[in-house]
Amino acid sequence: MTETAIADHGLIGDLQTAALVTTDGSVDWFCCPRFDSPSVFGALLDDERGGRFRIRPAGPHTTSQAYYPDTAVLITRFSGPDGIGEVVDFMPPRGTRPAANHRIARLVRCVRGRIAFEVLVAPRFDYGRRPHQAMLAGSGAVFVAREMSLVLHAVREPGDEHLADARVEDGDVRARLELAAGQVRGLVLETDATEPPREIRLAEFTELFDSTVSWWRAWLARSTYRGRWREMVGRSAITLKLLTYAPSGGLVAAPTLGLPEEIGGERNWDYRYTWVRDASFSVSALLALGFTEEAACFGGWLGDRIREGLPLSGDPGGGSAGQHWGAAGPLSVLYRVDGSVDLQEESLAHWSGYRGSRPVRIGNDAAGQLQLDIYGEALDSVFTADRAGFGIPHRGWTALRAALDWLGEHWDQPEEGIWETRGDRKCFTYGRLMSWVAFDRGIRLASTHGRPAPVEDWTWQRDSIYDQVLNRGWHRTRHAFVQHYTGDELDAALLRMPRTGFLPPRDPLWLSTLDAIGADLVTDSLVHRYDPAAAPDGLAGSEGTFSLCSFAYVDALARAGRLEQARAAFEKMLTYANHVGLYAEEISAFGEQLGNFPQAFTHLALIDAAVTLDAALG
């Protein structure tokens, strides 16, 4: 059973996959060759059977961890009675072509005194289900598991003394590395290597480090954000970039799976995929920071998903494309990073789970749910990109038109909703709200560009939704918009209502809803997305507060003119970040980070809240 806290990790990556590094120098999560591939190191979810790549001092020590400024290069420092040392971890960025070859580079340095490092390389291929062989070879080691292999290269000068004493034990490589002040060594773990283990000279490693640092600093320098919270906004931007699969432009919700929303509970999901909702939110956040290229890449990804259901020729304008779509319509809720939808959910019965939280699921059955809000989020992202100067090609417009025609026939039905409930379908108010957004943005795009569209029908649909939400989503006793039409429970998803333009942010109906959410779902700055006890979602147990909603609360307060309250809530939320500025999905009642980590949704919402609050404060 693992004891390392979720928050006790930093993230490194190469824009096709990523690794988590603990404050004690262990890579305990790494999937390869993509975010959604099987794990090679998975001690995060099973300390005994998951596998890890650890470098740490042999004796007693304390640790600290930080990012090299404005980069995704992670430094873990160790202080002991005899000396101070550090491990510098990074992954050189890969290009936009899918690659099987990835490198985890780890520089080991003694800063003061003397320090003995223990090295353990213990891969467990395919979530620990596939056996492997390990052997020392030349200046490193090789691990082979059928069609997959790892090569471990040593970093040192040819004339340097061999300071490491390495051996193979039960398929693992162990070594002891004793360094004095100023001495530097390192290891590079390479997947799908084209050459056997070799000595990597320090100059070559330094060049790799420098080029990685330069890449990240050049990328972040493109940010146009000059507000009050540049450090946290910059770290969130880097995190979002780390979670983007460069070959497709898709943004994964998180690089992990199975991290619990409740310790010991069953709410343990696989988030290593691209949700239409999360990635759509990224467009406005990235454009607000000046990252137009990333927003355009996701726009291309989204367009590809919508167009996939269209006929190859002819005019699918009216509803003819519908015959190519399933019951959930032209968009799936989520996709693999390459756009495929093979996401069947299963459990890893042989893994113990994070602190005993089981089942450990891979795949995600939410892909087959009906979640109507995704159409509003998708159309809003297209509308935002259009206002930023991106054009909509003819085939893209045809696809959007067909999607809206489908929505016109299907918006008025029960669904699973934004929170992916696994109970009965309901008429969720947020789903109706975002359906209104979809038609509203479609009408505006058609009018602005003179594109062919059944604007009268879309207008009727939009206005019908508006009237329905006001008549059935508004609860006269609660004086608030509620989660669904047949109950009086509140839902923090509706905190996005003022961002959509459905109601002005200071409309009395909205301010009353904001007050109700504040009274029922908010504790200090922390916001529950809903109350599972009052609004059953088909799952046992409870969960922590949802950090996306906590930052959305800040955004809503700022738009409502409650600036002092908004700023206080925002500053408090910043204190819940981990030691390197990262957030998981949720925060427990005791301040512990819960859920998959780091979560794109949370960092997107942080950026949105910072930009809105900056503008409101002036």
Wavefront OBJ file of the C-alpha trace (Angstrom):
o trace
v 0.000 0.000 0.000
v 1.530 3.288 -1.055
v 2.189 5.994 1.513
v 3.282 8.819 -0.777
v 0.594 11.488 -0.818
v -0.960 12.486 -4.125
v 0.298 16.022 -3.603
v 3.881 14.863 -3.008
v 4.674 14.754 -6.720
v 5.990 16.914 -9.507
v 5.143 16.416 -13.172
v 7.530 16.096 -16.098
v 6.650 15.245 -19.687
v 7.528 15.437 -23.361
v 4.112 16.373 -24.864
v 3.240 12.769 -25.700
v 3.424 11.180 -22.277
v 4.352 12.215 -18.737
v 5.826 10.971 -15.469
v 5.222 11.788 -11.816
v 8.243 12.171 -9.540
v 7.843 11.984 -5.767
v 9.550 14.309 -3.321
v 11.694 11.292 -2.428
v 13.100 10.923 -5.935
v 10.895 8.108 -7.241
v 9.262 8.034 -10.665
v 6.176 6.139 -9.521
v 3.909 6.812 -12.515
v 4.831 6.588 -16.204
v 2.835 5.272 -19.160
v 4.403 4.651 -22.533
v 4.382 5.431 -25.408
v 1.334 7.683 -24.802
v -0.617 9.098 -21.890
v -3.276 6.415 -22.380
v -0.855 3.501 -22.826
v -0.274 0.839 -20.154
v 1.988 1.838 -17.289
v 5.665 1.000 -16.968
v 5.993 2.486 -13.480
v 2.864 2.356 -11.317
v 3.913 2.335 -7.661
v 1.534 5.257 -7.182
v -1.297 2.706 -7.268
v 0.464 -0.372 -5.928
v 3.676 -0.023 -3.978
v 4.617 -3.693 -4.375
v 3.427 -4.592 -7.870
v 3.399 -1.234 -9.670
v 7.111 -0.608 -10.317
v 9.260 2.520 -9.912
v 12.495 4.276 -10.874
v 13.952 5.705 -7.678
v 17.106 7.678 -6.909
v 17.510 8.804 -3.295
v 20.155 8.983 -0.546
v 20.928 5.758 1.277
v 20.818 7.335 4.732
v 18.416 9.613 6.625
v 17.533 12.787 4.763
v 15.012 15.537 4.259
v 13.744 16.576 0.855
v 12.503 19.594 -1.045
v 11.364 19.991 -4.632
v 10.999 22.859 -7.090
v 10.790 23.547 -10.789
v 13.638 25.187 -12.611
v 12.110 28.661 -13.182
v 9.638 28.895 -16.086
v 10.196 25.285 -17.170
v 8.969 21.719 -16.702
v 12.403 20.669 -15.378
v 12.082 19.347 -11.820
v 14.748 19.538 -9.098
v 14.555 17.296 -6.030
v 17.064 18.184 -3.305
v 18.175 15.965 -0.449
v 19.816 17.115 2.779
v 21.485 14.622 5.130
v 24.005 14.636 7.965
v 26.942 14.183 5.563
v 25.964 16.266 2.581
v 23.472 17.806 0.178
v 22.569 16.322 -3.184
v 19.999 16.738 -5.898
v 18.327 14.923 -8.773
v 17.292 16.952 -11.816
v 14.511 15.313 -13.852
v 13.164 16.195 -17.286
v 11.895 14.704 -20.524
v 13.102 16.315 -23.769
v 10.026 17.485 -25.755
v 8.960 15.293 -28.625
v 7.615 16.582 -31.921
v 4.163 16.354 -33.413
v 4.608 12.874 -34.885
v 3.605 9.954 -32.652
v 6.751 8.364 -31.248
v 7.559 5.172 -29.395
v 10.913 6.603 -28.311
v 10.828 8.646 -25.086
v 13.506 9.579 -22.566
v 13.463 10.253 -18.846
v 16.690 12.104 -18.050
v 17.934 12.148 -14.442
v 21.036 14.106 -13.438
v 22.519 13.221 -10.038
v 24.759 15.741 -8.286
v 26.465 16.109 -4.915
v 26.317 19.764 -3.893
v 28.121 19.618 -0.532
v 29.959 17.053 1.534
v 29.494 13.435 0.501
v 26.334 11.555 -0.289
v 25.584 7.959 -1.278
v 22.620 7.519 -3.606
v 20.627 4.317 -3.957
v 19.266 3.613 -7.443
v 16.393 1.236 -8.136
v 15.025 0.661 -11.644
v 12.068 -1.691 -11.305
v 9.727 -1.551 -14.317
v 6.439 -3.453 -14.301
v 5.170 -3.557 -17.868
v 1.487 -3.457 -18.836
v 0.199 -2.455 -15.386
v 2.398 -5.168 -13.888
v 0.778 -7.925 -15.939
v 3.652 -8.668 -18.326
v 6.883 -10.382 -17.158
v 10.256 -9.069 -18.275
v 13.945 -9.832 -18.226
v 16.712 -7.485 -17.070
v 20.427 -7.581 -17.808
v 23.438 -5.337 -17.327
v 25.043 -4.470 -20.649
v 27.923 -2.137 -21.395
v 27.330 1.201 -19.718
v 23.836 0.514 -18.490
v 21.066 -2.051 -18.550
v 18.322 -3.455 -20.746
v 14.787 -4.486 -19.763
v 12.824 -6.577 -22.259
v 9.149 -7.553 -22.137
v 8.090 -9.103 -25.429
v 7.557 -6.257 -27.904
v 8.575 -3.489 -25.480
v 12.003 -2.661 -24.091
v 13.761 -0.089 -21.944
v 17.418 0.883 -22.159
v 19.244 2.549 -19.278
v 22.226 4.710 -20.264
v 24.833 5.984 -17.803
v 25.904 9.639 -17.806
v 29.640 10.086 -17.205
v 32.862 11.014 -18.942
v 34.860 8.128 -20.511
v 37.771 8.653 -18.140
v 35.688 8.960 -14.978
v 35.996 6.335 -12.323
v 33.095 3.926 -12.116
v 31.393 5.064 -8.941
v 28.266 2.925 -9.248
v 28.068 -0.661 -8.060
v 25.181 -2.206 -10.061
v 23.502 -5.605 -9.919
v 20.338 -7.341 -11.143
v 17.909 -8.749 -8.578
v 14.640 -10.418 -9.609
v 14.339 -8.381 -12.792
v 15.254 -5.084 -11.110
v 18.492 -3.151 -11.392
v 19.938 -1.798 -8.164
v 22.994 0.384 -7.768
v 24.807 2.432 -5.169
v 26.374 5.678 -6.305
v 28.726 7.511 -3.925
v 29.498 11.126 -4.838
v 31.616 13.871 -3.309
v 30.976 17.613 -3.603
v 31.028 18.706 -7.234
v 30.746 15.225 -8.717
v 27.978 14.668 -11.257
v 26.548 11.509 -12.758
v 23.214 10.616 -14.277
v 20.934 8.123 -15.967
v 18.784 8.310 -19.074
v 15.976 5.782 -19.366
v 14.956 5.363 -23.002
v 12.011 3.503 -24.485
v 12.192 1.842 -27.900
v 15.904 2.673 -28.115
v 17.765 2.224 -31.396
v 21.116 1.512 -29.738
v 22.385 -0.485 -26.755
v 23.328 1.123 -23.439
v 26.146 3.637 -23.812
v 28.024 6.267 -21.901
v 26.380 9.641 -22.385
v 29.009 12.314 -21.904
v 28.196 15.131 -19.531
v 28.472 17.699 -22.328
v 25.800 15.860 -24.325
v 23.552 15.635 -21.272
v 24.079 19.319 -20.497
v 23.101 20.191 -24.052
v 19.944 18.115 -23.663
v 19.178 19.942 -20.399
v 19.857 23.371 -21.885
v 17.728 22.724 -24.952
v 14.840 21.519 -22.786
v 15.073 24.578 -20.533
v 15.261 26.878 -23.566
v 12.268 25.187 -25.185
v 10.040 25.711 -22.174
v 11.162 29.277 -21.543
v 10.626 30.218 -25.177
v 7.169 28.663 -25.051
v 6.116 30.431 -21.839
v 7.509 33.735 -23.125
v 4.655 33.758 -25.636
v 2.193 34.326 -22.783
v 0.559 37.748 -22.848
v -0.639 37.534 -19.242
v 0.710 40.412 -17.152
v -1.664 40.187 -14.213
v -1.203 39.831 -10.478
v -0.661 36.072 -10.341
v 1.927 35.488 -13.052
v 3.750 32.665 -11.289
v 0.652 30.538 -10.648
v -0.873 31.309 -14.045
v 2.425 30.455 -15.748
v 2.684 27.173 -13.857
v -0.881 26.314 -14.821
v -0.129 27.093 -18.462
v 2.943 24.830 -18.409
v 0.864 22.095 -16.785
v -1.769 22.331 -19.529
v 0.972 22.125 -22.149
v 2.399 19.049 -20.415
v -1.058 17.439 -20.620
v -1.420 18.077 -24.354
v -0.749 15.244 -26.784
v 1.187 17.126 -29.452
v 0.451 14.836 -32.444
v -3.314 15.450 -32.198
v -3.677 18.596 -30.075
v -5.896 16.708 -27.613
v -5.690 17.673 -23.938
v -5.896 14.811 -21.431
v -7.923 15.431 -18.292
v -5.025 14.111 -16.184
v -2.026 11.823 -16.730
v -3.197 9.344 -14.077
v -5.903 6.779 -13.366
v -7.457 5.360 -10.247
v -6.591 8.126 -7.776
v -9.592 8.255 -5.438
v -12.078 11.033 -4.842
v -12.598 9.411 -1.441
v -9.883 7.408 0.304
v -10.953 3.779 0.322
v -13.950 4.503 -1.890
v -14.993 3.380 -5.368
v -14.854 6.741 -7.176
v -11.594 5.923 -8.928
v -11.605 6.770 -12.631
v -9.236 6.695 -15.579
v -8.651 10.294 -16.730
v -5.909 9.764 -19.331
v -8.213 10.779 -22.186
v -9.467 13.876 -23.939
v -12.883 15.087 -22.792
v -14.670 17.397 -25.231
v -15.738 19.510 -22.258
v -12.321 19.970 -20.642
v -10.541 20.590 -23.896
v -13.209 23.053 -25.052
v -12.691 25.071 -21.872
v -9.002 25.174 -22.726
v -9.615 27.306 -25.822
v -10.753 30.404 -23.923
v -8.074 29.921 -21.249
v -5.266 29.538 -23.784
v -6.463 32.433 -25.925
v -6.684 34.616 -22.820
v -2.954 33.976 -22.322
v -2.061 34.496 -25.981
v -1.433 30.829 -26.848
v -3.180 30.895 -30.198
v -1.304 27.949 -31.692
v -2.481 25.587 -28.953
v -6.053 26.835 -29.249
v -5.916 26.277 -33.018
v -4.562 22.745 -32.569
v -7.413 21.801 -30.289
v -9.875 23.433 -32.681
v -8.539 21.122 -35.371
v -8.897 18.134 -33.059
v -12.507 19.046 -32.249
v -13.357 19.639 -35.891
v -11.984 16.222 -36.799
v -14.202 14.574 -34.176
v -17.374 16.257 -35.462
v -16.560 15.644 -39.119
v -15.902 11.950 -38.569
v -19.623 11.209 -38.699
v -20.258 13.118 -41.895
v -20.587 11.509 -45.331
v -17.497 11.754 -47.492
v -19.405 13.583 -50.206
v -22.659 15.423 -50.736
v -24.333 17.961 -48.524
v -25.031 16.626 -45.045
v -26.513 19.961 -44.018
v -29.995 19.079 -42.822
v -30.025 15.897 -40.832
v -28.582 13.317 -43.157
v -25.426 12.985 -41.098
v -27.479 11.735 -38.191
v -27.633 8.261 -39.652
v -23.880 7.979 -39.058
v -24.109 8.913 -35.390
v -25.011 6.870 -32.350
v -27.540 7.642 -29.635
v -25.109 10.111 -28.014
v -24.917 12.136 -31.212
v -22.058 13.429 -33.323
v -19.697 13.804 -30.353
v -18.525 11.253 -27.852
v -18.012 12.561 -24.337
v -14.336 11.569 -24.418
v -11.754 10.059 -26.740
v -8.330 8.543 -26.670
v -5.604 11.022 -27.502
v -5.578 9.879 -31.140
v -9.343 10.420 -31.502
v -10.387 6.765 -31.204
v -13.161 5.650 -28.849
v -11.992 2.221 -27.704
v -12.494 2.954 -24.012
v -14.117 -0.117 -22.527
v -13.838 0.010 -18.753
v -12.208 -2.789 -16.779
v -10.579 -3.221 -13.371
v -7.016 -4.118 -12.430
v -7.902 -6.695 -9.793
v -4.241 -7.423 -8.973
v -3.498 -3.844 -7.864
v -4.221 -2.733 -4.307
v -5.070 0.849 -5.297
v -3.977 4.129 -3.767
v -4.211 3.603 0.002
v -6.490 0.637 -0.621
v -8.951 2.508 -2.860
v -10.485 -0.026 -5.226
v -11.443 -0.894 -7.887
v -8.551 0.440 -9.979
v -10.223 1.123 -13.318
v -8.713 1.481 -16.770
v -10.845 2.679 -19.664
v -13.931 4.770 -19.002
v -17.538 3.827 -19.716
v -18.558 7.485 -19.549
v -17.587 7.583 -23.222
v -20.971 6.082 -24.054
v -23.063 8.423 -21.925
v -25.374 11.155 -23.131
v -24.048 14.475 -21.829
v -25.793 17.262 -23.682
v -23.653 20.068 -22.255
v -20.680 19.109 -24.453
v -22.378 20.634 -27.504
v -22.573 24.026 -25.843
v -18.977 23.845 -24.709
v -17.810 22.800 -28.150
v -19.763 25.541 -29.965
v -18.643 28.136 -27.438
v -15.003 27.208 -28.043
v -15.527 27.520 -31.803
v -17.226 30.895 -31.289
v -14.371 32.094 -29.075
v -11.781 30.972 -31.601
v -13.719 32.669 -34.402
v -13.688 35.972 -32.518
v -9.916 35.557 -32.115
v -9.537 35.433 -35.896
v -9.661 31.732 -36.692
v -11.750 30.900 -39.717
v -14.285 28.099 -40.006
v -13.826 26.183 -43.282
v -16.829 25.063 -45.282
v -16.659 21.449 -44.160
v -16.247 22.567 -40.564
v -19.363 24.735 -40.805
v -21.284 21.897 -42.430
v -20.322 19.639 -39.528
v -21.353 22.197 -36.920
v -24.655 22.748 -38.688
v -25.384 19.021 -38.745
v -24.460 18.730 -35.049
v -26.884 21.525 -34.146
v -29.613 19.945 -36.215
v -29.082 16.736 -34.241
v -29.180 18.668 -30.972
v -32.448 20.295 -32.036
v -34.042 16.854 -32.053
v -32.467 15.566 -28.851
v -31.848 18.326 -26.279
v -35.152 17.845 -24.468
v -34.461 14.458 -22.878
v -32.909 13.083 -19.692
v -29.131 12.568 -19.652
v -26.211 11.606 -17.406
v -24.972 15.201 -17.166
v -21.642 16.947 -16.678
v -20.746 14.950 -13.560
v -21.185 11.620 -15.381
v -23.671 10.155 -12.915
v -24.112 6.409 -12.990
v -27.677 6.388 -11.746
v -30.886 7.332 -13.528
v -30.821 9.909 -16.307
v -32.286 13.301 -15.392
v -33.158 16.615 -17.038
v -30.106 18.481 -15.773
v -30.375 22.266 -15.807
v -26.719 22.656 -16.779
v -27.217 20.424 -19.813
v -30.144 22.628 -20.900
v -28.120 25.774 -20.244
v -25.286 24.605 -22.470
v -27.721 23.481 -25.167
v -28.940 27.084 -25.159
v -25.314 28.147 -25.586
v -24.883 25.804 -28.553
v -27.798 27.305 -30.473
v -26.932 30.864 -29.444
v -23.354 30.538 -30.712
v -24.499 28.818 -33.900
v -26.923 31.660 -34.636
v -24.239 34.263 -34.037
v -21.722 32.491 -36.253
v -24.237 32.097 -39.082
v -25.273 35.741 -38.856
v -21.734 37.086 -38.648
v -20.423 35.166 -41.638
v -23.590 34.806 -43.721
v -23.360 31.022 -43.587
v -26.325 28.895 -44.685
v -28.272 27.654 -41.674
v -31.860 27.123 -40.474
v -31.538 30.187 -38.244
v -35.282 30.465 -37.593
v -35.397 26.901 -36.289
v -32.270 27.382 -34.182
v -33.737 30.581 -32.746
v -36.927 28.761 -31.819
v -34.878 26.004 -30.152
v -32.742 28.514 -28.253
v -35.756 30.462 -27.003
v -37.614 27.290 -26.036
v -34.665 26.187 -23.918
v -34.455 29.611 -22.284
v -38.125 29.521 -21.310
v -37.837 25.939 -20.061
v -34.829 26.696 -17.851
v -36.612 29.713 -16.348
v -39.828 27.770 -15.796
v -38.479 24.397 -14.672
v -34.847 24.951 -13.648
v -35.720 27.808 -11.290
v -36.935 26.605 -7.883
v -39.298 29.131 -6.306
v -38.786 27.861 -2.776
v -35.002 27.645 -2.969
v -34.838 30.948 -4.903
v -32.193 29.364 -7.076
v -31.552 27.415 -10.243
v -31.290 23.776 -9.196
v -29.461 20.714 -10.457
v -32.347 19.082 -12.305
v -36.043 19.633 -12.911
v -37.396 17.101 -10.408
v -35.520 18.108 -7.267
v -34.324 21.055 -5.217
v -30.633 20.155 -4.992
v -28.016 22.704 -6.021
v -25.227 22.179 -8.539
v -21.963 24.128 -8.699
v -21.775 23.498 -12.462
v -24.252 26.364 -12.753
v -21.557 28.749 -11.514
v -20.654 29.025 -15.208
v -24.045 30.547 -16.024
v -22.863 34.195 -15.981
v -19.935 33.328 -18.290
v -22.361 32.070 -20.931
v -24.466 35.214 -21.206
v -27.666 33.328 -20.368
v -28.315 35.886 -17.632
v -26.380 39.030 -16.719
v -23.948 38.346 -13.844
v -25.862 40.753 -11.579
v -29.374 39.618 -12.465
v -31.399 39.109 -9.252
v -32.195 35.509 -10.209
v -28.498 34.750 -10.607
v -27.405 36.590 -7.455
v -29.968 34.610 -5.477
v -28.577 31.391 -6.955
v -25.031 32.475 -6.115
v -26.083 33.099 -2.513
v -27.746 29.683 -2.306
v -24.656 27.919 -3.652
v -22.523 29.869 -1.199
v -24.714 28.779 1.700
v -25.100 25.110 0.761
v -22.020 24.033 -1.190
v -19.197 26.353 -0.060
v -17.000 25.945 2.986
v -14.640 28.900 3.208
v -13.220 28.961 -0.350
v -13.840 25.267 -1.078
v -16.851 24.260 -3.175
v -18.629 20.914 -3.436
v -19.984 20.276 -6.921
v -23.195 18.846 -5.391
v -24.296 16.842 -2.372
v -24.253 13.097 -3.214
v -26.419 12.362 -0.173
v -29.162 14.733 -1.340
v -28.679 14.033 -5.059
v -27.716 10.337 -5.442
v -25.402 9.715 -8.396
v -25.419 5.912 -8.486
v -22.164 5.534 -6.540
v -21.435 4.760 -2.914
v -19.663 7.154 -0.592
v -18.858 10.836 -0.823
v -16.072 12.990 -2.235
v -13.964 16.052 -1.557
v -14.566 19.593 -2.706
v -14.090 20.111 -6.435
v -11.324 22.582 -7.246
v -12.747 23.455 -10.666
v -15.896 24.642 -8.889
v -13.875 26.528 -6.280
v -12.194 28.590 -9.002
v -15.505 28.939 -10.888
v -16.945 30.387 -7.667
v -14.196 33.021 -7.685
v -15.046 33.839 -11.307
v -18.764 34.164 -10.533
v -18.123 36.368 -7.494
v -15.896 38.664 -9.538
v -18.493 38.982 -12.300
v -21.129 39.765 -9.683
v -19.004 42.658 -8.404
v -18.159 40.990 -5.096
v -14.483 41.655 -5.543
v -13.267 41.532 -1.953
v -14.931 38.159 -1.438
v -13.656 36.908 -4.796
v -10.067 37.911 -4.129
v -10.076 36.377 -0.654
v -11.459 33.099 -2.025
v -8.877 33.068 -4.825
v -5.941 33.708 -2.509
v -7.140 30.963 -0.188
v -7.419 28.528 -3.106
v -3.809 29.241 -4.029
v -2.739 27.933 -0.617
v -4.136 24.490 -1.508
v -1.712 24.014 -4.393
v 1.055 21.543 -3.710
v 4.683 22.531 -3.199
v 5.276 23.069 -6.946
v 1.933 24.727 -7.768
v -0.035 21.678 -8.941
v -3.631 20.691 -8.157
v -5.436 17.386 -8.147
v -9.131 17.156 -8.920
v -10.423 17.612 -5.368
v -9.495 18.735 -1.861
v -10.651 16.861 1.222
v -12.196 18.384 4.324
v -8.696 18.246 5.857
v -6.917 19.966 2.963
v -5.576 16.778 1.347
v -5.474 16.620 -2.455
v -7.689 13.876 -3.889
v -8.466 12.505 -7.327
v -6.376 12.300 -10.456
v -3.315 14.533 -10.534
v -2.618 17.049 -11.833
v -6.015 17.831 -13.295
v -6.331 20.024 -16.384
v -9.834 21.148 -15.397
v -8.518 22.735 -12.186
v -5.659 24.573 -13.873
v -7.968 25.824 -16.645
v -10.357 27.196 -14.042
v -7.475 28.841 -12.163
v -6.478 30.689 -15.337
v -10.074 31.755 -16.033
v -10.525 33.017 -12.470
v -7.226 34.917 -12.495
v -8.001 36.621 -15.805
v -11.547 37.557 -14.753
v -10.463 38.819 -11.344
v -7.574 40.819 -12.805
v -9.957 42.542 -15.220
v -12.474 43.280 -12.465
v -9.849 44.689 -10.112
v -8.465 46.881 -12.899
l 1 2 3 4 5 6 7 8 9 10 11 12 13 14 15 16 17 18 19 20 21 22 23 24 25 26 27 28 29 30 31 32 33 34 35 36 37 38 39 40 41 42 43 44 45 46 47 48 49 50 51 52 53 54 55 56 57 58 59 60 61 62 63 64 65 66 67 68 69 70 71 72 73 74 75 76 77 78 79 80 81 82 83 84 85 86 87 88 89 90 91 92 93 94 95 96 97 98 99 100 101 102 103 104 105 106 107 108 109 110 111 112 113 114 115 116 117 118 119 120 121 122 123 124 125 126 127 128 129 130 131 132 133 134 135 136 137 138 139 140 141 142 143 144 145 146 147 148 149 150 151 152 153 154 155 156 157 158 159 160 161 162 163 164 165 166 167 168 169 170 171 172 173 174 175 176 177 178 179 180 181 182 183 184 185 186 187 188 189 190 191 192 193 194 195 196 197 198 199 200 201 202 203 204 205 206 207 208 209 210 211 212 213 214 215 216 217 218 219 220 221 222 223 224 225 226 227 228 229 230 231 232 233 234 235 236 237 238 239 240 241 242 243 244 245 246 247 248 249 250 251 252 253 254 255 256 257 258 259 260 261 262 263 264 265 266 267 268 269 270 271 272 273 274 275 276 277 278 279 280 281 282 283 284 285 286 287 288 289 290 291 292 293 294 295 296 297 298 299 300 301 302 303 304 305 306 307 308 309 310 311 312 313 314 315 316 317 318 319 320 321 322 323 324 325 326 327 328 329 330 331 332 333 334 335 336 337 338 339 340 341 342 343 344 345 346 347 348 349 350 351 352 353 354 355 356 357 358 359 360 361 362 363 364 365 366 367 368 369 370 371 372 373 374 375 376 377 378 379 380 381 382 383 384 385 386 387 388 389 390 391 392 393 394 395 396 397 398 399 400 401 402 403 404 405 406 407 408 409 410 411 412 413 414 415 416 417 418 419 420 421 422 423 424 425 426 427 428 429 430 431 432 433 434 435 436 437 438 439 440 441 442 443 444 445 446 447 448 449 450 451 452 453 454 455 456 457 458 459 460 461 462 463 464 465 466 467 468 469 470 471 472 473 474 475 476 477 478 479 480 481 482 483 484 485 486 487 488 489 490 491 492 493 494 495 496 497 498 499 500 501 502 503 504 505 506 507 508 509 510 511 512 513 514 515 516 517 518 519 520 521 522 523 524 525 526 527 528 529 530 531 532 533 534 535 536 537 538 539 540 541 542 543 544 545 546 547 548 549 550 551 552 553 554 555 556 557 558 559 560 561 562 563 564 565 566 567 568 569 570 571 572 573 574 575 576 577 578 579 580 581 582 583 584 585 586 587 588 589 590 591 592 593 594 595 596 597 598 599 600 601 602 603 604 605 606 607 608 609 610 611 612 613 614 615 616 617 618
